[in-house]
């Protein structure tokens, strides 16, 4: 994907690439469901719906990008396979895709990665390597290993085929929700919103795409608003899938700026209550990163959309059950 010339709009992920991704994936990954969401915000008119990527293979949207990339490159990957960096969900997706295609896989994770995610990665047969520090250090290590050991580095976000895979969610939403007005999307490295937002820009350009991120790791929020993301202050977060530094030269940055109408920061302290409220009211299990979308709704941050339906993108469900249960027990309606 080429960088846009100075003064021009950045290129979206091409619709043809997203449609090819959909054709590759549909024999393995059926469309995920859209359900009515019970949580309400008096400022939101129309229905609130949830897109359940939690029901996808590996219980997150990440399988779309990982599998699309590896299916496309099947037969051309180096003998030592793929290496990736991950807070957990992308590592699970790469590990599952590698298992399906019989490709060696290595996943580099921060040492504090969620136990549920690490156990799943190792159960799928991938090699795990741990790095002290945040996601940014894990990515640097994975890129180093790719060079040293002749492996393909499969970025969780800065890879056109990953973005195209995520774009298939946008095509599904366009078919599933005839009166779609707005989609609320958790953002970490922006691969998801770049692909999904590109798809909707192509087929449903009136839809408002809203990015959400925890205020404990406001890297892309800072970049989106013209600041220096490397100077963003990072704190411990329950939204582990959205934390850590992002390469400011990533292809996702200009696409994010083009497709997102707004970028909201959710208070970190509202994430655990959102996990619990979704469990109680929706009977759904979600992880902290995913909870940023319903938290924005519960906190009244979304405001009125254009007439039509609001969809919350529930991106993943890989949370340690002990932590999930602690959230549920602590929540007071």
N, C-alpha and C positions, 0 to 999 in steps of 0.2 A: 504494500500500500504506500504510494508515494506521498511525500509531504506536499501540502498545497503551496503554490507560489505565493509570495508576499502580496497581501491585498486581496486575495481570493478566499472564498469559503473553503474550509477543510473538507476533504472528501468523506462522504459517508461510507460505511461498509456497503459495497454494491449489492443491489437487490438480487442480481443473478447468483452471487456467491451465497447469499442466505437461502435462496431457493434450492441451490445444489446441496447445501448442508441439510436442508429438510428432507430432500430425497434420499440422502445417505442414511440419515438417522431414523426415519420413520419405521423401517423394518425392525429396529431394535428398541427404539424409544417411542412408544405411543404418546400422543398429546396428553399433557397433565391437565387435571380438572380445574374448573373455575367454580367456586361455591359462594353462596351468600354469606357475608360477614355480619355477625350480630352486633359488633361494637359500633357505636354511633358517635357522631360529632354534630351538634345542632347546626353548625355552619355548612355541613356537607349536604347538598341537595342531591336527590337521586340515590340509587343503590350503591352500597359499598360491597365489593366482591373481593375474593382472594384467589390468586392464581397459585396453585399448590405445587410448586417445584419440590416441596418436601416429599411428594409422592413419587418423585423420579428415581431412577436407578442411582444408588449411593445416597439417596435422600437429599439431593441438592441439584441446582441447575448446572453445576460445574461439569457434569457428565456430557452435556451437549457439546461444549467446546473441546474437551479433551478427546472425545470419541470422533468428532468430526475431523480434527487434526490428524489423528492417527489412522483413521480410515483413508484419508486423502493421501497420506504419506506411506501407506502400507507397501512394503516391498522396496522402499528407498531409504528406510531408516538405517543408521549405522549398526553394526553387529552388537555393540554394547547397549543399544536401545535408547531410551529416553531418560532424562533427568529433569526434575522440576523442583521448584520451591513452593512451599504452601504453608498456610496456617492450619490446614487440615482437609478442607473439602475438595480443593483442587487435587491434592495428593490422593484422596480416595478415588476421585474420578479418573485420574491418570492410571492409578493402580488397576482399577476395574477394566478400563479400556485395554491396558497392556495384557491383562489376564485373558480377555476375550480374543485378542489378536496374537497371543503367544509372543510378546515382546518383553525383553527385560526392562525393568523400571526402577529408578532410584528417586526417593523423595527426601529433600532436605527441609527440615522443620525447625522452628524455634524450640528450644528445650522445654518451654512451658506449654506446648501444644496440648489441646484437649485429649484426655486419655481415650475417649471413645473413638476419636478420629485416628489416633495413632494405632490403636488395636485393629481398627478396620483396615488400615493401609497394610499392616503387617500380615493380617489374615489373608489378604489378596495376593500375597507373595512378593510384594515390593521390598527393596532394601531401604531402610530408613537411616538417615544421618541427622544428628541434632546439633544445633548451633546455639551457643549462649547469646542472648540478645533478641532483637525484634525480627519481624519478617524481612526487613531490608537486608540484614546480614545473612539470612538464610538464602535470599535470592543471589547475593554476591557469591556465596559458596557454591551454589548450584551452577552458576555460570562458569565459575572456575573449574569445577569438575567436568563440565561439558567439554571444555578445551583440553583438559589434561587426559581424559579417558575416552575421547572421541565418542561422545554421546550427543544426542539432539536435545537442546534445552527447550522445553515446552513451557513457555511463559503462561502464568495464570491469566494474564490480561493483555499483554503487549504482543499479540499474535493474531493476524487477520483471520485465520481459520477458527481460533477460539471465539473471536467476536462474531463471526458468521454463525457459529453454533448457537451462541446466545441469542442471535437475531431470530432464530426459529421460534422463540417465545413470542416475539412481536407478531409474527405471522399467525400463530395460534390464537393470540388475543384478538386480532382483527376478525378472525372467523367466529370465535366463541362469544364475543361481546359486541353485539350490533350497535349499541349506544355508548360505546367506550368514549369517555371524555378525558380521563386522567389515569396515569399509572404512576405509582409511588415505588421507587426502586432503591434498595440499599446499595451503597457504593463503597468499594475498597480501592481496587485498582482501576475500576471503570470499564472492564471488559464486558460485563453484563449490560450496563446501560448504553455502552457504545453500540453493541449489536442490536439489542432490543429497540433502542431509540432510533437507530438507522432504519430498521425494518418499518417502524411506525411512520417515520418521516417519508418513506417511499409510498406506503399503502394507505396510511391514515394520518396525513400531516396535521390535521386539526387537533390531535390528541396532545394534551399537556403531559410532558414527562418531568417528574419531580424527583430529584436525587436527595437521598437522606444518608447521613453519616453521624456517628457518635462524636460529641464534642471532646471526647478523650483522645481522639486521633483525627484532627481536622485537616489532614494533609491536602487532600484533593479539594476540599471546601476552600482552603486558603488559595490554592492554585487557580481554582475556578473564578475567584473574585480578584485575581490579578496579583496575589501575594507570592511570597517565596515559600513553597511547601517544605523546603529543607529546614526552615526555621520554626515550623509548627511544633508546639510542645506536645509530646506524647505522654499519656498516662495509662495505667493499667485499665483494661476495658473488658467487660463481659462480651462485647462484640468482637471477639478475636479475629473473625474473618474479615474485618474491615480495617484492621490496625496496621501500622507500620508505614515506613516511607515508600514512596512511589517514584520511579524514574521520571523526572520532569520532562524528558524527551519522548516519553511513551506515546505511541500512536493514539492512545485513548484520550489524551488530554484535549487536543483540538476537537475531537468528535464529541466528547462530553460537553464542551462549551457550546457546540452547535445544537445538540439535541435536547439538553436539559433547559427547561424554562426557568426553573428555580432550583436552588440547592440549600437544603435545610440542615441545621445541626440539632440533633436530639440530645437533651441532657443525659449524660451517662447514668445518672441515678434513676431515670425513668425506664431503663431497659429491662431490669429485673421485674418490675411490676407489669410491664407489657407482656413478658413471657408468661407470667402467672395469669393475667387476665385473658390472654388467648387460650390458655389451657382451660380456665373455668368457663368462659362464655362460648368458645368455639369448639371445645373438645379437640384441640390441635396442639401438638408438641412442636415448638420452634426453638431455634437457638438464638443467642444474643444478637448476632449480626442481623438476622431476619427481623428481630423485634423492633428494630429502628423504624420500620414502615408502620406497623400498628401504633407504636409509641407516638409518632408524628400525628396520627389520627386522634389518639386519646388525649393528647396535649393541646388539641385545637390549633395545630400549626398549619394545617392544609388550607383552610379557608374555602370559600365557595368555588367550585370548578365551573367550567362551561356546562350547560345543561347536558346531563347524561350520567354515566356510571363511573365511579372511582374504583380502580383495582389496586389492591396491595399485593406486591410481588413477595410471596413468602418463599424465600430463596433457599432455606436449608433447615434441617432438623437434627443435626448431629451435635447434641449437647450431652454432657455427662448427666446421667439421670439423678445422681446425688445433688448436683447443682440445680437442676430443674426442680426437684422436689423442694429444695430449700427456698427457691423463688415462690413456689406455690404456697408453702406454709407461711411465708412472711407477708403475703399479700393481704391487704385489708380492702374489701370493696368500698 
